[in-house]
Amino acid sequence: MTATNIAFTILIKINGRQREFNFRKRSDSNYDTDTNDEQSNRYIFRMEKMEGNWKIIGKALPEWLLQSETLISEALEQNKV
């Protein structure tokens, strides 16, 4: 069995700012994801498919990120590998 590393980046406009989201596909078909804010704080979380919808799973995430779950989910669905 060969391990395949699938990773990609998507630019998503949130609150008037372009944000870069990096996705890395996990063996369970979910994605490890990271992004940063204006102060260069990096946020690492997982996008997990639950009942047909992508959900943000993580700790100590900022409100702007949690409120953008639908935008991030739509972009992931359009670009997923």
C-alpha positions in Angstrom: 0.0 0.0 0.0 1.4 3.4 -1.0 0.8 6.5 1.2 -0.3 9.6 -0.8 0.1 13.0 0.6 -2.6 15.4 -0.8 -2.3 19.0 0.1 -3.6 22.2 -1.4 -4.2 25.9 -0.6 -7.4 27.9 -1.1 -7.8 31.7 -0.8 -11.1 32.6 0.9 -12.4 36.1 1.4 -13.6 36.5 5.0 -14.6 39.9 6.5 -13.2 41.7 3.5 -9.8 40.1 3.7 -8.2 37.3 1.6 -7.2 34.5 3.9 -5.0 31.5 2.9 -6.2 28.1 4.1 -3.9 25.1 3.8 -5.6 21.7 3.6 -3.9 18.3 4.0 -6.1 15.2 3.4 -6.1 12.6 6.2 -6.4 8.9 5.7 -10.0 9.1 7.1 -10.9 11.6 4.2 -11.1 14.6 6.6 -8.6 17.5 6.3 -6.0 19.0 8.7 -6.3 22.7 8.1 -4.4 25.8 9.0 -4.7 29.6 8.5 -3.4 32.7 10.2 -4.7 36.1 11.2 -3.4 39.7 10.8 -1.0 39.3 13.7 0.5 36.1 12.2 -1.1 33.8 14.8 -1.5 30.4 13.2 -4.7 28.4 13.8 -4.7 24.7 13.3 -7.9 22.7 13.1 -9.6 19.8 11.3 -12.4 19.9 8.8 -14.5 16.9 9.4 -17.5 15.7 7.4 -20.5 15.1 9.7 -23.9 14.2 8.4 -23.0 15.5 4.9 -21.6 18.8 6.1 -18.0 20.0 6.8 -17.5 21.1 10.4 -14.6 22.9 12.0 -13.1 20.8 14.9 -10.5 22.6 17.0 -9.7 24.3 20.3 -9.2 28.0 21.1 -10.2 29.2 17.6 -11.2 32.8 17.0 -14.9 33.7 16.5 -14.2 35.0 12.9 -13.0 31.5 12.0 -15.9 29.7 13.6 -18.5 32.1 12.0 -16.9 31.4 8.6 -17.5 27.6 8.7 -20.0 27.8 5.8 -17.7 29.8 3.6 -14.8 27.4 4.3 -17.0 24.4 3.8 -18.2 25.6 0.4 -14.7 26.4 -0.8 -13.5 23.0 0.4 -16.3 21.2 -1.3 -15.6 22.9 -4.6 -11.8 22.2 -4.4 -11.5 18.9 -2.6 -9.4 16.1 -4.0 
